[in-house]
Each structure stands twice: as structure tokens, then as C-alpha cells.
Amino acid sequence: DIAAILDEKGAMNIQILQVDNLTSITDYFVIATGRNVQAVRSLAEDVEEKLDAEDMPVRRHEGMNESRWVVLDYAHVIVHIFHPEEREYYNIERLWTDGSNRIALHFQDE
């Protein structure tokens, strides 16, 4: 659902990684890129608003002020929304992909 919200709002390069076998902090990462600082903030706010309306409030969020890398913590899912430069620099997929844990998205051309 989070990936679909991000896609609907124009996020780029959305990926879902199942990381429960790599860490105990969460089960999934949803990673996306916004086109610019305003888009990153808008994407994060939209995810928070839509999930809050479904009675799934964010436990914690970080990075909203700068909006270069926003992290939304929903316990079993952690959402990372990046500015393009930060996405390229940090490349967190490299750290968290084990070759078999990428979840296919059905609304994007892969």
C-alpha cells in the first residue's frame, strides 16, 4: 500500500526489500526517490496522511525539515524517501539487498 501511494504521487525508483532476515529492527524497507526537496516532503506527508486515515500512525519520522532523506517508521515497515543526490550517495539498497529479498511491484515496469 505504501509503495502504491508513493507511485500515485510520482515517486521514482520505488523498491521494497524484505529485510527481516537481515535485521531485527523491521521486516520491510520501502525506498523511493522524490524529484526535489519539495517532492520528498510532499511524498512523506502524503504517506503519513493516508496511513493515519487508515489508523496506522507513524511511530517516528526523521528528516522532514531538510527533506533530503525522510525516514518514516511504521514498526514492521520503514519508509525511506530520498532526494536524488542522497539516494545515489547512500545507496542503501546495496547494504540491504541479499539477492533474493526484493519484492516485485505490480504497478511499475520493472
C-alpha positions in Angstrom: 0.0 0.0 0.0 2.8 2.4 0.8 4.5 1.8 -2.5 1.2 2.4 -4.3 0.7 5.7 -2.5 4.2 6.8 -3.5 3.7 5.7 -7.1 0.4 7.5 -7.3 2.1 10.7 -6.2 5.0 10.5 -8.7 7.8 8.9 -6.6 10.6 7.4 -8.7 12.6 4.2 -8.4 10.4 2.6 -5.8 11.7 -0.6 -4.2 10.6 -2.9 -1.5 13.1 -5.0 0.3 12.2 -7.7 2.8 14.9 -7.3 5.5 13.6 -9.4 8.4 16.3 -12.0 7.8 19.0 -9.3 7.9 17.9 -7.1 10.9 15.6 -7.2 13.9 14.5 -3.6 13.6 11.9 -4.1 10.9 10.5 -6.5 8.3 10.5 -4.3 5.2 12.1 -1.2 3.7 10.2 0.8 1.2 12.7 3.0 -0.7 11.7 5.8 -3.1 13.1 9.0 -4.7 11.4 12.4 -5.0 12.3 14.7 -7.8 13.4 17.5 -5.5 13.2 18.6 -1.8 9.6 19.8 -2.1 8.6 16.4 -3.6 10.4 14.4 -0.9 8.5 16.3 1.8 5.2 16.1 -0.1 5.6 12.3 -0.6 6.3 11.8 3.1 3.4 13.9 4.2 1.1 12.1 1.9 2.1 8.7 3.1 1.7 9.8 6.7 -1.7 11.4 6.0 -3.1 8.3 4.1 -1.9 5.8 6.6 -3.1 7.9 9.6 -6.5 7.9 8.0 -6.3 4.1 8.0 -5.5 4.2 11.7 -1.8 3.5 11.1 0.0 6.5 12.6 3.7 6.8 12.0 5.7 5.9 15.2 8.5 8.3 14.3 9.7 10.4 11.4 13.1 12.0 10.7 14.4 14.4 8.1 11.2 16.3 7.4 12.9 19.7 7.9 15.6 19.2 5.4 13.7 16.8 3.2 16.8 15.3 1.6 16.2 11.9 3.2 13.0 11.3 5.1 12.5 8.2 7.2 9.0 7.1 8.4 8.9 4.3 11.0 5.8 2.1 10.9 7.4 -0.7 13.0 7.2 -3.5 10.5 7.9 -1.2 7.6 10.4 1.6 7.4 10.0 4.1 4.5 13.0 5.9 3.1 12.2 8.8 0.7 15.3 10.3 -0.8 16.3 13.4 -2.8 18.1 12.0 -5.9 21.6 13.0 -4.8 21.2 11.4 -1.4 19.7 8.2 -3.0 22.8 7.9 -5.2 25.3 8.7 -2.4 23.9 6.5 0.3 22.7 3.6 -2.0 21.1 1.8 0.9 19.9 -0.9 -1.4 23.5 -2.1 -1.7 23.6 -2.5 2.0 20.3 -4.3 2.4 19.9 -6.4 -0.7 20.9 -10.0 -0.4 19.9 -11.0 -4.0 16.6 -12.6 -3.1 14.7 -10.1 -0.9 13.4 -7.6 -3.5 9.6 -7.6 -3.7 8.2 -7.2 -7.2 5.9 -4.2 -7.7 3.0 -4.8 -10.0 2.2 -1.2 -10.8 5.6 -0.4 -12.3 7.5 -1.6 -15.3 10.5 -3.4 -13.8 
